[in-house]
């Protein structure tokens, strides 16, 4: 959750750095009964972000902005598996490492008896 908030703050800081930028959209809703929430904002300099979910359980969101004329777009999920961002600017896990991790995941006993040393 901390990473998600940090990203949102960085995007807001980027908007503030552009003195001519104005906020075009700013929505925030929270349901205190179940902890669910969603927010979305957009600025005149092309920054857009949104997120929704249940705090401490699962959230999904994304953002869009420009760096040196290149559009950066990413989405993410944060849940029991951690923070999982996706985007073209995020380095991919090399194929050999991905295959090794999958092999370990599928060949490691999780519920069986522990090995004795």
N, C-alpha and C positions, 0 to 999 in steps of 0.2 A: 504494500500500500504506500510505503514511504517513497518508493521509486516513482509511482504514478503521480503523487503530489509534487515531487521534485520536477518531473517533466512538465507538468502543468504550470508550475511557477516559472520555469525557464522560458516557456512560450509567452507567458504574460510579460516577463521581463524584456523579451525581444520586442514585443509590441510597444512597451513603454519607451524603449530605446529610440524608436522612431517617433519623434515629437509631433509629426503630422498625422500619425495614425489615430483613428477614432474607433470606438467600439460600435460595431454594427448590430451585434446580437450578444445577449448575455442572459442565459437561462440557468436556473438552479432549482431543483425540486428534491425534497427529502421526505421520506415517510418514516416518522419516528416509531411507528408500530412495529415495523419489521427491519428497519435499518437500510432499506433500499433508497437509492438516490440516482439522479442523473443530472448532468450539466452539459452545456454546449455554449461555445462562444465563437465569435468571428470578429476580426478587425479589418479595417479598411486597407491594410497593407498585405492582406492575403493569408493571415494566420487563422486557422480554423481548428477547433478541438472539441471533442465530446467524450463523455464517459458515462457509464451507468452500471449499476449492479447492486450488490448487497455488501456493505462494508465489512471487511474481515472474512468474507466468504468467497466471493467471485466478482470481478469487475471486468468490463470490456470497454475499449475505447479506441481512439485514434486521433491523429493530428495531421495537419498539412501546413507547410510553410515553404518559403523559398530561401535558398542560400546561393549567392552569386548567380542568380538567374535560373538556377535549377530547382524544380519543384521536389520537395521531400514529402513523402507520404508514408505514414506507418500506422499500424494497428497493433493492438496488444490485448492479451488476456492475462489476468492475474488471478490465480486460484490455488488449489492445494498443490499444484505442480510448480508454483512460483510465477515470476514475471516472464511472460513469453511474447516478446515483440516480434513483429514481422515487417519487413520493408526492404526495398531494393538496396538501400544504403547500409544495411546491416550485414556484416560478413557472414557467409554461410559456413556451416561445419563441413570440412573436407569429407568427401565420400568415404574414404578409407576409415576415418575416425567414426563417422556415423555408422558404418557397418560393424565396426568393432564394438561400439556401444550397444547396438542392437543384439549382437551375439552375446555379450555379457548379460544383457537384460533377460534374454530368453534361455540362457544356460546356467543361471545362478539359482540355486534352490532358495526359495523365499520362506516356505512353510515347513520344510523338511527338518530332520534332525541337524543340529549344528555339528560342524567338524571338530573333532578333538585333536589337540596338538600333543 
